[in-house]
Amino acid sequence: MFSKILIANRGEIALRIIRACREMGIKTVAVYSTADRNSLHAQIADEAVCIGSAATKDSYINTKAIIAACEITGAKAIHPGFGFLSENSGFVRLCDKCHIKWIGPSAAAMDAMGDKANAKKTMIEADVPVVPGSDGIITSIDQAKRIAAEIGYPVMVKASAGGGGRGIRNVENEGELEEKIIAAKQEAKQFFGNDDVYLEKFIINPRHIEIQLLADEYGNVVYLGERDCSCQRRNQKLLEESPSVVMTEELRKKMGEAAVRAAKACGYTNAGTVEFLVDKDKNFYFMEMNARIQVEHPVTEMVTGIDLIKEQIKIADGQKLGFCQEDICLVGHAIECRINAEDPAMGFRPCPGKIASIHMPGGFGVRIDTAVYQGYEIPPYYDSMIAKVIVKGSDRTEAIQKMKVALSEFLIEGITTNIDFQLNLLRDPEFEKGDFDIGFLNRKDFTKK
């Protein structure tokens, strides 16, 4: 087993990884920017190295500084968490060259699934259902018009190297197509350095369902049920739960087995997530594969009892999975709410600042993943998520009630958060009935108290 692991991330996920390592008897190295000098992950890790100034390009995606931090501290492995360098195959290759173990999939598997257009071709070959659309990237407006006419409007323009809701445009008719393609390409170039886009049929009012996978280096791949991530605003997830209310045992088996085929098709190892759209008739279509741990991984941990971070580390250490598909059983219902430092009433404007006081909820079946504390100054340079509240109940009704109680007890002074927005969502009759889809939060206003 690794004696020391460097965590190339910050915030709650860095703290989550540090704690898992401690339980396994592994020493940790935190890296931090000058803006994160007082961050909890830098204080709790066994060692901490400042790797640059506040801007991410100078710190958390500064590959040379991170490799240097490994060399200085003697860390032999890197856990990337999510975001930043977690899906950067070039950095994985650099780690390989420097004999530093990457706790995640190989660069080749990342490349196979990271390019969305190429991933779609791979899925077709693996007999995984895909959304109708272009076979690859769009090379001209005339080609796009021809494909859109064949599959029928509305269509989606999507960045091939995209993620996080960036580089996506919905096109209602041919008159909008060229303008939306140009806009998507510009955004993709800005955020990913790659302006390739492709077209997909827009599936009306689908669910966003993702399948969690674990794959070892010996060809064993297991799916750990599903997460329903349909509660999202402008392609940004806000609430996730497991299991999904639309799932049946038959559908779970079909989707899980399709996800396993997807992983095997690209030689995938470690933790990964295959994301699908599910329409009203329970037809499902491959969207993308995320080659990393997900923000919402705790809901899977709560219903399966499996620590995904520890499993990632074991797999990277060359260990076989200690369980098979028949061992996986989903018990109860889990919900996660993302708590963001933002003002929903002002268009979800980020609200960095100093936390004057904070009281976090607790109790049976309540988990808080966070790295903030009283007196902590939330920097304006990074993602606005400051905490995740995860609850588990015996069923969905109990989980919803438990989350309402937890959020009502979660008090933060000094900054504005989306806690009231999340409470309004949980109290909505349609949400309580499970009657929602990926457009739900865009159709309703949950900002009013």
C-alpha positions as CSV (number, residue, x, y, z in Angstrom):
1,M,0.0,0.0,0.0
2,F,1.1,3.6,-0.7
3,S,2.9,5.2,2.3
4,K,2.0,8.7,1.2
5,I,-0.6,10.2,-1.2
6,L,-0.7,13.8,-2.5
7,I,-4.2,15.2,-2.9
8,A,-4.3,17.5,-6.0
9,N,-7.5,19.3,-4.9
10,R,-9.0,21.6,-2.3
11,G,-12.1,22.0,-0.2
12,E,-14.4,19.3,1.0
13,I,-13.2,16.6,-1.5
14,A,-9.6,17.1,-0.4
15,L,-10.7,16.7,3.2
16,R,-12.8,13.6,2.3
17,I,-9.7,12.0,0.7
18,I,-7.4,12.9,3.6
19,R,-9.8,11.2,6.1
20,A,-10.0,8.0,4.0
21,C,-6.2,7.9,3.8
22,R,-5.9,8.4,7.6
23,E,-8.3,5.5,8.2
24,M,-6.1,3.3,5.9
25,G,-2.9,4.4,7.7
26,I,-1.6,6.4,4.7
27,K,0.1,9.8,5.2
28,T,-1.2,12.7,3.1
29,V,0.2,15.8,1.4
30,A,-2.1,18.7,0.7
31,V,-1.4,21.3,-1.9
32,Y,-2.8,24.8,-1.6
33,S,-2.9,28.2,-3.3
34,T,-2.0,31.4,-1.5
35,A,-5.8,32.1,-1.3
36,D,-6.2,28.7,0.6
37,R,-3.5,29.3,3.1
38,N,-6.0,29.0,6.0
39,S,-8.0,26.2,4.4
40,L,-8.9,23.1,6.5
41,H,-7.4,20.6,4.1
42,A,-4.0,22.4,4.3
43,Q,-4.2,22.3,8.1
44,I,-5.3,18.7,8.6
45,A,-3.0,16.9,6.1
46,D,0.3,15.5,7.4
47,E,2.2,17.9,5.1
48,A,1.1,20.9,3.1
49,V,2.8,22.6,0.1
50,C,1.9,26.0,-1.4
51,I,1.9,25.6,-5.1
52,G,1.1,29.1,-6.4
53,S,-1.1,32.1,-6.4
54,A,-4.9,32.2,-6.3
55,A,-5.5,31.7,-10.0
56,T,-6.1,28.0,-10.8
57,K,-3.6,28.1,-13.7
58,D,-0.9,29.1,-11.2
59,S,-1.9,26.5,-8.6
60,Y,-4.4,23.7,-8.8
61,I,-3.8,23.1,-12.5
62,N,-0.1,23.9,-12.4
63,T,1.2,20.5,-13.2
64,K,4.9,21.3,-12.7
65,A,4.2,22.6,-9.2
66,I,2.2,19.5,-8.3
67,I,4.8,17.1,-9.5
68,A,7.5,19.2,-7.7
69,A,5.4,18.9,-4.5
70,C,5.4,15.1,-4.9
71,E,9.2,15.1,-5.3
72,I,9.7,17.3,-2.3
73,T,7.5,15.3,0.0
74,G,8.2,11.8,-1.3
75,A,4.5,11.2,-2.2
76,K,4.3,8.2,-4.6
77,A,0.7,8.6,-5.7
78,I,-1.8,11.4,-6.6
79,H,-5.5,11.5,-5.9
80,P,-7.1,14.2,-8.1
81,G,-10.6,14.3,-6.6
82,F,-13.0,16.0,-9.1
83,G,-12.5,19.0,-11.3
84,F,-9.1,20.7,-11.9
85,L,-6.8,18.0,-13.3
86,S,-9.0,15.0,-12.6
87,E,-9.7,14.2,-16.3
88,N,-6.5,15.6,-17.8
89,S,-4.9,12.7,-19.7
90,G,-1.8,14.7,-20.4
91,F,-1.2,15.1,-16.6
92,V,-1.7,11.3,-16.2
93,R,1.0,10.6,-18.7
94,L,3.3,13.1,-16.9
95,C,2.7,11.2,-13.7
96,D,3.5,7.9,-15.4
97,K,6.7,9.4,-16.7
98,C,7.6,10.5,-13.2
99,H,6.7,7.1,-11.7
100,I,3.9,8.6,-9.7
101,K,0.8,6.4,-9.4
102,W,-2.4,8.1,-10.6
103,I,-5.4,7.1,-8.6
104,G,-7.8,6.9,-11.4
105,P,-8.2,5.5,-14.9
106,S,-5.4,5.3,-17.5
107,A,-4.7,8.2,-19.9
108,A,-5.8,6.0,-22.8
109,A,-9.2,5.3,-21.1
110,M,-9.6,9.0,-20.4
111,D,-8.9,9.9,-24.0
112,A,-11.4,7.2,-25.2
113,M,-14.2,8.6,-23.1
114,G,-13.1,12.3,-22.7
115,D,-13.7,13.1,-26.3
116,K,-17.5,13.0,-26.4
117,A,-17.8,12.4,-30.1
118,N,-15.2,9.6,-30.0
119,A,-16.9,8.1,-26.9
120,K,-20.2,7.9,-28.8
121,K,-18.6,5.8,-31.5
122,T,-17.1,3.5,-28.9
123,M,-20.5,3.1,-27.2
124,I,-22.2,2.1,-30.5
125,E,-19.6,-0.6,-31.0
126,A,-20.2,-1.8,-27.5
127,D,-24.0,-2.0,-28.0
128,V,-24.7,0.8,-25.6
129,P,-27.8,2.9,-26.7
130,V,-26.8,6.4,-27.7
131,V,-28.8,9.5,-28.5
132,P,-29.3,9.9,-32.3
133,G,-27.0,12.6,-33.7
134,S,-23.8,13.2,-35.7
135,D,-21.3,10.3,-35.9
136,G,-18.5,12.7,-34.9
137,I,-17.6,16.3,-34.8
138,I,-19.4,18.9,-37.0
139,T,-17.1,20.2,-39.7
140,S,-19.4,22.7,-41.4
141,I,-22.7,24.5,-41.0
142,D,-24.2,22.7,-44.1
143,Q,-23.3,19.3,-42.5
144,A,-25.0,20.4,-39.3
145,K,-28.1,21.5,-41.1
146,R,-28.3,18.2,-42.9
147,I,-27.9,16.1,-39.8
148,A,-30.4,18.2,-37.8
149,A,-33.0,17.8,-40.5
150,E,-32.5,14.0,-40.5
151,I,-32.8,13.6,-36.7
152,G,-35.4,16.3,-36.3
153,Y,-35.5,19.5,-34.1
154,P,-35.0,20.3,-31.3
155,V,-31.3,19.4,-31.2
156,M,-28.4,20.0,-28.9
157,V,-25.0,21.4,-29.9
158,K,-22.5,19.9,-27.4
159,A,-18.7,20.5,-26.9
160,S,-16.8,17.4,-27.7
161,A,-14.3,18.1,-24.8
162,G,-17.0,19.5,-22.6
163,G,-18.3,19.0,-19.1
164,G,-20.0,20.9,-16.3
165,G,-22.7,22.2,-18.6
166,R,-20.3,24.3,-20.7
167,G,-20.4,24.4,-24.5
168,I,-24.0,23.3,-24.7
169,R,-26.8,25.0,-26.7
170,N,-30.4,24.0,-27.3
171,V,-31.5,24.6,-30.9
172,E,-35.3,24.8,-31.7
173,N,-35.1,25.3,-35.4
174,E,-32.7,25.7,-38.4
175,G,-32.8,29.5,-38.1
176,E,-31.0,29.3,-34.7
177,L,-28.5,26.6,-35.7
178,E,-25.5,28.6,-37.0
179,E,-25.7,31.1,-34.2
180,K,-25.9,28.5,-31.5
181,I,-23.0,26.4,-33.0
182,I,-20.8,29.5,-33.1
183,A,-21.7,30.3,-29.4
184,A,-21.0,26.8,-28.3
185,K,-17.7,26.6,-30.1
186,Q,-16.6,29.9,-28.5
187,E,-17.5,28.8,-25.0
188,A,-15.8,25.4,-25.6
189,K,-12.6,27.1,-26.8
190,Q,-12.6,29.3,-23.8
191,F,-13.1,26.6,-21.2
192,F,-11.5,23.5,-22.7
193,G,-9.1,24.8,-25.4
194,N,-11.0,22.7,-28.0
195,D,-13.8,24.1,-30.0
196,D,-15.0,20.8,-31.6
197,V,-18.8,20.3,-31.3
198,Y,-21.2,17.6,-32.2
199,L,-25.0,17.3,-32.6
200,E,-27.5,15.2,-30.6
201,K,-31.3,14.9,-30.7
202,F,-32.8,16.8,-27.8
203,I,-34.7,14.3,-25.7
204,I,-37.8,16.1,-24.3
205,N,-38.1,16.0,-20.5
206,P,-35.8,13.1,-19.7
207,R,-34.4,12.0,-16.4
208,H,-30.6,12.3,-15.8
209,I,-29.6,8.9,-14.4
210,E,-26.0,7.9,-13.8
211,I,-24.5,4.5,-12.9
212,Q,-21.6,4.3,-10.5
213,L,-18.8,1.8,-11.5
214,L,-15.8,0.3,-9.9
215,A,-13.3,-1.6,-12.1
216,D,-10.1,-3.2,-11.0
217,E,-7.0,-4.0,-13.0
218,Y,-8.0,-7.6,-13.5
219,G,-11.0,-7.1,-15.7
220,N,-13.6,-7.1,-12.9
221,V,-16.3,-4.4,-13.3
222,V,-19.2,-3.9,-10.9
223,Y,-22.0,-1.4,-11.0
224,L,-23.3,0.1,-7.7
225,G,-26.8,1.1,-8.5
226,E,-27.8,4.5,-9.8
227,R,-28.1,8.2,-8.9
228,D,-30.9,10.4,-10.1
229,C,-29.3,13.8,-10.9
230,S,-32.3,15.3,-12.7
231,C,-32.6,18.3,-10.2
232,Q,-30.3,20.6,-12.0
233,R,-30.3,24.2,-13.0
234,R,-28.7,25.1,-16.4
235,N,-27.0,21.8,-16.5
236,Q,-25.5,22.2,-13.0
237,K,-26.7,19.6,-10.5
238,L,-28.1,20.8,-7.2
239,L,-29.7,17.7,-5.6
240,E,-29.0,14.0,-6.2
241,E,-30.6,10.8,-4.8
242,S,-30.3,7.1,-4.9
243,P,-32.2,5.0,-5.9
244,S,-34.3,6.8,-8.6
245,V,-38.1,6.7,-8.3
246,V,-38.3,5.7,-12.0
247,M,-36.1,2.7,-11.6
248,T,-37.2,-0.9,-11.8
249,E,-35.0,-3.9,-11.1
250,E,-35.2,-4.8,-14.8
251,L,-34.2,-1.3,-15.9
252,R,-31.4,-1.1,-13.3
253,K,-29.9,-4.4,-14.6
254,K,-30.1,-3.3,-18.2
255,M,-28.5,0.1,-17.5
256,G,-25.9,-1.4,-15.2
257,E,-24.9,-4.0,-17.7
258,A,-24.7,-1.4,-20.4
259,A,-22.4,0.7,-18.2
260,V,-20.2,-2.3,-17.6
261,R,-19.9,-2.8,-21.3
262,A,-19.0,0.8,-21.7
263,A,-16.2,0.5,-19.2
264,K,-14.8,-2.7,-20.7
265,A,-14.9,-1.2,-24.2
266,C,-12.3,1.3,-23.3
267,G,-10.3,-0.8,-20.8
268,Y,-11.5,1.4,-17.9
269,T,-10.1,0.9,-14.3
270,N,-10.9,2.6,-11.0
271,A,-14.1,4.5,-10.2
272,G,-16.1,6.0,-13.0
273,T,-19.7,7.1,-13.8
274,V,-21.7,6.4,-16.9
275,E,-24.4,9.0,-17.4
276,F,-27.6,8.3,-19.3
277,L,-30.8,10.1,-20.3
278,V,-34.0,8.2,-19.6
279,D,-37.2,9.2,-21.4
280,K,-40.8,8.8,-20.3
281,D,-41.0,5.3,-21.8
282,K,-37.9,4.2,-19.9
283,N,-35.7,4.1,-23.0
284,F,-32.1,5.1,-21.9
285,Y,-29.4,6.7,-23.9
286,F,-25.6,7.1,-23.2
287,M,-24.6,10.7,-22.6
288,E,-21.0,10.6,-21.3
289,M,-18.6,8.8,-19.0
290,N,-16.9,10.7,-16.1
291,A,-13.5,9.4,-15.5
292,R,-13.2,10.4,-11.9
293,I,-15.0,10.4,-8.5
294,Q,-18.2,12.5,-8.7
295,V,-19.4,15.3,-6.4
296,E,-22.5,13.2,-5.6
297,H,-20.6,9.9,-4.8
298,P,-21.8,10.0,-1.1
299,V,-25.4,9.0,-1.9
300,T,-24.0,5.7,-3.5
301,E,-21.9,5.2,-0.4
302,M,-24.9,5.6,1.9
303,V,-27.1,3.0,0.1
304,T,-24.3,0.5,-0.6
305,G,-22.1,0.8,2.4
306,I,-19.0,0.9,0.2
307,D,-16.4,3.6,0.7
308,L,-15.6,4.7,-2.9
309,I,-12.5,6.7,-2.0
310,K,-10.9,3.7,-0.2
311,E,-11.8,1.4,-3.2
312,Q,-10.1,3.9,-5.6
313,I,-6.9,3.7,-3.5
314,K,-7.1,-0.1,-3.3
315,I,-7.6,-0.5,-7.0
316,A,-4.7,1.9,-7.7
317,D,-2.6,-0.3,-5.4
318,G,-3.2,-3.3,-7.6
319,Q,-5.8,-5.0,-5.4
320,K,-8.7,-6.9,-6.8
321,L,-12.3,-5.9,-6.0
322,G,-13.3,-7.6,-2.7
323,F,-16.9,-8.1,-3.9
324,C,-18.8,-9.1,-7.1
325,Q,-22.0,-7.9,-8.7
326,E,-24.2,-10.3,-6.6
327,D,-22.9,-8.8,-3.4
328,I,-24.2,-5.3,-4.2
329,C,-27.5,-4.4,-2.5
330,L,-29.1,-1.0,-2.2
331,V,-30.5,-0.4,1.3
332,G,-32.7,2.6,2.1
333,H,-32.8,5.9,0.2
334,A,-30.2,8.7,0.2
335,I,-30.4,12.3,-0.8
336,E,-27.6,14.9,-1.3
337,C,-28.1,18.7,-1.3
338,R,-25.2,20.9,-2.5
339,I,-24.9,24.0,-0.4
340,N,-23.4,26.9,-2.3
341,A,-22.3,30.3,-1.3
342,E,-24.6,32.1,-3.8
343,D,-27.7,34.2,-3.9
344,P,-30.6,32.5,-5.7
345,A,-32.6,35.7,-5.6
346,M,-29.9,37.5,-7.6
347,G,-29.5,35.0,-10.4
348,F,-27.4,32.6,-8.2
349,R,-24.6,35.2,-8.0
350,P,-21.6,33.8,-6.0
351,C,-21.3,35.2,-2.5
352,P,-17.8,34.8,-1.2
353,G,-17.0,36.3,2.2
354,K,-16.2,35.5,5.8
355,I,-18.3,33.0,7.8
356,A,-19.3,34.9,11.0
357,S,-20.9,31.8,12.6
358,I,-22.0,28.4,11.6
359,H,-24.0,25.5,13.0
360,M,-24.1,22.2,11.2
361,P,-26.9,19.7,11.5
362,G,-26.4,16.1,12.8
363,G,-28.3,13.1,13.9
364,F,-28.9,9.5,12.8
365,G,-28.4,9.1,9.1
366,V,-27.0,12.7,8.5
367,R,-23.6,13.3,7.0
368,I,-22.0,16.7,6.2
369,D,-19.0,16.9,3.8
370,T,-17.5,20.3,4.1
371,A,-14.2,22.2,4.7
372,V,-15.6,25.5,6.0
373,Y,-15.6,26.6,9.7
374,Q,-16.4,29.7,11.7
375,G,-14.1,32.6,10.7
376,Y,-13.2,31.0,7.4
377,E,-13.0,33.4,4.5
378,I,-14.5,31.9,1.3
379,P,-12.3,32.9,-1.6
380,P,-13.9,34.3,-4.8
381,Y,-11.6,32.3,-7.1
382,Y,-13.2,28.8,-7.0
383,D,-16.4,26.9,-7.2
384,S,-19.1,28.3,-4.9
385,M,-20.0,24.9,-3.3
386,I,-19.1,25.0,0.4
387,A,-20.8,21.9,1.7
388,K,-22.8,18.8,0.9
389,V,-25.6,17.6,3.2
390,I,-26.3,13.9,2.7
391,V,-29.1,12.0,4.5
392,K,-30.3,8.4,4.5
393,G,-33.7,7.2,5.4
394,S,-35.5,3.8,5.3
395,D,-37.4,5.1,2.2
396,R,-37.6,8.2,0.1
397,T,-40.3,9.8,2.2
398,E,-38.2,9.5,5.4
399,A,-35.1,10.8,3.5
400,I,-36.9,13.9,2.3
401,Q,-38.2,14.6,5.8
402,K,-34.8,14.0,7.3
403,M,-33.2,16.4,4.8
404,K,-35.8,19.1,5.6
405,V,-34.9,18.9,9.3
406,A,-31.2,18.9,8.6
407,L,-31.4,22.0,6.3
408,S,-33.6,23.8,8.7
409,E,-30.9,23.4,11.4
410,F,-28.0,24.4,9.1
411,L,-27.3,28.0,10.0
412,I,-24.6,30.1,8.3
413,E,-24.1,33.8,9.1
414,G,-21.9,36.2,7.2
415,I,-22.7,34.9,3.7
416,T,-25.7,34.1,1.5
417,T,-26.4,30.5,0.6
418,N,-28.9,28.4,-1.3
419,I,-30.2,26.6,1.8
420,D,-33.7,28.1,1.5
421,F,-33.8,27.3,-2.2
422,Q,-33.1,23.7,-1.4
423,L,-35.8,23.7,1.3
424,N,-38.3,25.1,-1.1
425,L,-37.4,22.4,-3.6
426,L,-37.9,19.7,-1.0
427,R,-41.3,21.0,0.0
428,D,-42.6,21.1,-3.6
429,P,-45.5,18.6,-4.1
430,E,-44.2,17.5,-7.5
431,F,-40.7,16.8,-6.2
432,E,-42.2,14.9,-3.2
433,K,-44.1,12.7,-5.6
434,G,-41.0,12.1,-7.7
435,D,-42.6,13.9,-10.7
436,F,-39.7,15.9,-12.2
437,D,-37.1,15.8,-15.0
438,I,-34.0,17.7,-16.0
439,G,-36.0,20.8,-17.0
440,F,-37.8,20.9,-13.6
441,L,-35.7,23.6,-11.9
442,N,-35.7,25.8,-15.0
443,R,-39.5,25.8,-15.1
444,K,-40.2,26.6,-11.5
445,D,-39.1,29.4,-9.2
446,F,-37.8,28.2,-5.9
447,T,-36.1,31.5,-4.9
448,K,-39.1,32.9,-3.0
449,K,-39.1,32.3,0.7
